[in-house]
Amino acid sequence: MRPVIAILPLLMAGLLAAQEPAPKPEPKPEPSAVKKWEDGLGHVETPVGDFTLGGYATFQHKTLDRYNGGQSENYFEAYRIVPQFEWQITDWLGFGMEIEFEGGGSGASFLSDNYILVEYAEIDIAALDELSFKAGLLLIAFGRYNQNHDDIFWDLADRPYVARRVIPTAFDQPGVGVYGTFNQVPYFSFNYQLQVTQGFNDNFTNNEGARSARTSFRRDNNGNKAIWTRLGITPQFDEMGAGFISGDFGFSYNYQNVGPDNTQATRGVAVDGALKFDILDRFGIDVTGEWARIWINRESDATRPNGLWAYFVDVLFKFDPFPSAWRGTTFGSRPYIGLILRLEENDLNDDHVGTAARDDRIALTVGVSFRPLSKLVFRAEFKHQQSQKRDDGDETRFVVSISIGF
């Protein structure tokens, strides 16, 4: 009996301990306002799905000096205000759209260079990671800048030539598409997009490039459709033992008939990429670029191009001189002061040189940015651009801007 009597106190102590309530876990600290902003303040759960309200706005001052005897200018500009909406109805069905108010909107007689435009409106059916569907006003999958065109993403306010004259950003069209991602291959992730839309018409010009060839959202000039494809490749550098590098690359292709008589076929190709080097905790270098080209199957002359191309390369040096205690509280998680260089060039008429002020143009931009939060950037940039055989294309511009995301 003695062994049993000796065990009884232990059993009683165990029963009493089991009846005592377990200590409550300490509550997690509430995220700071800065963290909430960077994660997105507009997310609301509703009985009919998750709704997100966001967007961005850009305001700037420009000083333009022209060398052709034309009048130089300096002015403040309400550049663009862009609300964005996303509605995740179920785990497989969503809808997103973006509306741009440029130059103050539309309808007032005193406004200039202004409009209101739906930049995309996409119904998204996410069936599988490898195969999903889109329909509506699609943001065209060609190159890099068009699908990442929000001002808040960039440390220069001016958009590059390739995103103005070859792929007229933001470039969207009514159509349908499929997309997906594959992660089964070691060290690499692949994604693709395939879209069918109205396409361009044949109004490519020496001064506007493809910008004048955009078509109606309600009609097709020839009944034929454009095919747009983009293959994206993301190397998993961390798995390769190079965790300080990240980046991705893309290869795009386009085919269509642009003329009303279906005799003018076009082919387009684009190559884009981005690499980020986190060399030190407080210093990094980002390199981003894109090259795009369109061939048009038609005779050319000094006023009628049969091909055009453009490229840009950005090199951004990022420095973080701020106290560590500011991260995630006063500033965002990765604040920095940036020094950025951009080289860009375009040719809007393959067979002829200097056919318009914007043809055969090259530019160098030097800029400084301050990004205390991921969704807030202050910029100052100086750009010199020059056109071959033309004085009316030579210009310098100094731009001071602010972009804010919400």
N, C-alpha and C positions, 0 to 999 in steps of 0.2 A: 504493500500500500504506500510505502514511503515515496517511491518514484512517482506515483500518481499524484500524491499530495504536493510534491515538489513542482509538478507541471501545472497544477491548477492556477497558481498566481500568474503564470505566463499566459495561459489561455484567457483569463479575465482581463489582463492588460491589453491583449490583442483585440478582444471584443470592444472594450472601451475606446480604443484607438480607432476602430472601424466606425464607431458611432459618431465620432467627432467630424464635423464638416471639413472638407479639404480646403486648404487655403486658396483664396481667390487669386487668379493671376492678375498681375498689375496691368492696369489699362494702358494700351499703346498710346504714345503721345500723339496728339492731334497734329496732322500735317500743317506746315506753315502756309500762309496765304501765297507765298511765292511758289511753293511746291504744287499747290492746287492749281495755280495759274498755268504753270508749265505743263501739268498733266491735262488741263482742259477744264475750265469752269462750267462749260455749257452742258454737261452731261446730266440728263434727267431721266430717271426710270419712271415709266408710265404704265398703266394697265394695258396699253396697246403697243408696247415696245419701247425701246430706249431711244431717246431723242437727244441730239447734240446740236447746239448752236455755236458757231464759231465764225472765223473769218479774219480779215486783216485790213488795215488802212495805211496809205502812204501819203505823206505831205512833203513838199520839197520847195527849194528855191533854186532857180537856174540862172546862170549867166552865160550867154552865148556870144562869142566873138567870131564873126564871119570875115573871110579874107577876100570876098568877091566884090567888095564895095557895097554889099547889102547892109541893112540896118542890124546892128547888134542889139541884143535884148537882155534884160534881167527882170525876173518876175517870180512871185510866189505862185504855187500851183497846188490845187486840190487834186492830186494826181488820180488816185482811185480809192474807192471804199468798196469792199467786197465781203458781204455776208455769205456764210456757207451753212448749209443745213444737212444733217444726216439723220435718217430714221431707220433704226434696226428693228423691223417689224417682228421677225422671228430669227432664230439662229441661222436660217438659210435665205432669208429675204430681206433686202434693204433698199433704200432709195436715198440718193444724195444729189445735191445741186449747189450751184454757186452762181450768184448774180453780181455783175460788176457795174458800179456806178462810176463812170470816168468823167473827169472834168466837171463835176458838179451835177451830173445827171442829164436830163433831157427835158425839152418843152419850154424852157425860158429863152426869150429872144436874145438876152445879153450873154448867154453862154456860148463857148466856142470849143471845137474839137471835143465834143461831149457826146455821150451815149449811155444807154442802159442795155446790157446784154446778158443773156443767160450763157454762162461759160461752160457749163455741163449740167446735165440732168439725167442721171443714170439709174435705171432699175437693175439691181444686182441680185442674181440668183446663185448663191454659193453652194452648189451641189456637192463637190468634192474639192479637196486641195488641188488635185491635178486637172480638174475640169469644172469650170464655173462659167456663168453666162452674164452678159450685159446687154441692155437695149436702151435706146433713148438718144439724147444728145451726148455723144461720146467724146471725151477728151482724146484726141487722136494719139495713138501709140506709135510715135515716130520720133526717135531721138530722146534726149534727156530733158531739155529745158521745158518743153511743152507740158509734160506731165508733172513737173516740179516748178511751176512758174510763179507760185506765190512769192510776193516781194519779200516776205519775212524770212524766206529761206536763203536769201542772197545778201552778200556784203557789198554789192554795188547796186545802185538803184537803176541805172541804165541797162536795158536788156540788150544782149549781144545781137549782132547782125543776123546770125543764123536763126535766132528766134523772132526776128522781125521780118526778114525778107524771104527766107526759104520755107520755114515752118512758122506761119504768122500767129504767134502766140498771143492769147490763148486760142488754140485752133480746135474747134469742136464741130461735129457734124452729126446729123441723124443717121442712125444705123444700128447694127447688131454686132456682137463680138463674143469671143470665148477667151478664157485666160486660165492660167493654172501655175502651180509651183511643184517642183520635184526636188526632194531632198535625199534620194536614195543613193546617190553617188558619193563616195568618200571625198572629203575635202572641197566639195563644190555643191552649190545650190543653183538650180536653174528655174527660171520663170519665163513664161511666154504670153504674148497677146496676139490675137488675130481678129481684125475688124473689117467689116464691109460697110461702106458709107457712100454718099453721093460723089465725093471726090472734088477735084478742082475743075474749073472750066479753062478755056484756052487763053485767058486774059493775063498772061505773064508779061510783065513790062520791064524796061531797063531801069526804071527808077524805084518801082515798088516791088519788083520780083514777084513772088507768089501771093503777095498780100492782096493784089487786085484780082486774083483768080479764085478767091473764095466764092462759094455758091450759096444759093438760097437754102434755108432750112425746110422749105416746102416743095421745092421742085428740083428736077435733075435736067440739065441742059441736053443730055443725049441718051438717057435711058440705060447707060452702062454704069457700072459701079466700080469703086476703087477698093483695092485690097491693101491693107496696112498690116504689117507684121513687125514684131520686135521680140528678140530673144535676149533675155538678161542672164548674166552669169555672175554669181557671187562667190568668190573664193573664200574658204574658211581658213583665213590665215592663222587663227589661234590654234587650230588643229595641226597646222604645219609647223608650229613652234615659233611663229612670228606674230604674237599677240598684240604688238604695238602698231600693226598695220591693219586697216580695214578698207573695204572698197567694193566696187562692182562695175560691170561693163555691160554694154548693150550693142546689139547689131540689128538694124532696121532695114526693111525693104517695102517698097510701094510699087504697085502697077495699076494703070488705068488708061482709058481713053478720055481725052479732055475736050476735043472739038465736037461741035454739034453734028458733024458728018461722020464721026467715029474713025477718022483717019489719023488722028494725032495721038499716038500712044506716048505715055510717059513712064519712065522708070526712075525710082528714087532709092538712094541708099544713105544710111547714116551710121556712124560709129560714135559711141560716147563712152565716157568712163569717169570714175572718181576714185581717188586714193586718199586716205587719211593716215598721217604718220604721227602717232602720239609719242614723240621723241622723249619728252620729259613730262612730269605731272603738270607742269605749268607752261609747256611750250609744245606746239604742234604745227604741222604743215598740211594743208589740204590742197590737192591738185584736182581740178575739174575741167572737162573739156568735151566738145562735140564738133563733129564735122558732118555736113549733110550736102547732098548733091542731087539734082533732078535733071534728067535728060528728056528733051521733048522731040519727038519724031516729026520734025517739020523743017522747011527751009528757013534760014535766018537772014536778017539784014540789020542795019543799024538801029532799027526801031522795033524789031521782032526777034527776041531771043529764042534759041533752041536748046538752051541749057543754062544752069546757074548753080552756084555753090557758095558755101560760107563755112567758117569755123571760128571757134573761140577757145582760149585756154586761160583759166584762172589759176593763180597761185596765191594762196592765202597763208600768211604767217600769223599764228595766234599766240598771244602772250597773256598770262594771267598773273598780274602783280599784286592781287588783292589778298587780304588776310584770309586764311582758311576758315575762320569763324563766320565769314560772310556767306559762305556757300550754303545755299538752301534756306537762308534767312533774309539777309539784306539783298543779296544777289541770287541768281539761279545756281544750279549745280555745277555749271561749267562756264563762268563768265570769262570774257577775254577782250583785249584790245587787239585789233587786226590791222595788218598791213597787207594790201592786196594789189596784185598786178594782173592786168588782162591784156592779152594780145588777140586781135580779131581781124578778119579780112572777109570780103565778099566780092564775087564777080557775078553780075546779074545778066551778062550777055557773053557767052563763051567765045564767040567768033569775032568780037569787036571790043575795042578798048576805049573807055571814056565816053560812052554813049549817053550818060546822064550823070547828074550830080552824085548819086549814090552808087553808081557802077564803079567797079574796080577800086574799091575803097579799103583802106587799111587804117587801123586805129590802135593806140596804146592808151590805157587808162591806169592811173595810179590812185589808190584810194586808202583811206583810213576809216576803220569802223570801231565802234564800241558797243559790245553786246553784253549788258549786265544780266539780261534774262534771255532765254532761248526765243521768246516771243517779243523782244524789243531790241531794235538796233538803230543806232545813230551812225550816219555816214557823211563823209566828205570825199569827193572824188574829182579828179581833173582828167579830162579826156582830150586828146589831140587826134583828129582824123583828117585824112587827106585822100583825094581822088586823083587817079592818073589822068593827065591831059585835061584836067578841069580845075578851074579856080573856084567855081561855085560850090564844090563839094568840100573845100577845105574849111575847117572849123575847129575851134577849141570851146570846151564847155566846162564850167565849174558847177557842180551840183552838191547841195547840202540837203540831206533828207532824213526823215524818220519814218520807220515802219513799226507798227504795233499789231500784234496778234491778239485775238480775243476768242 
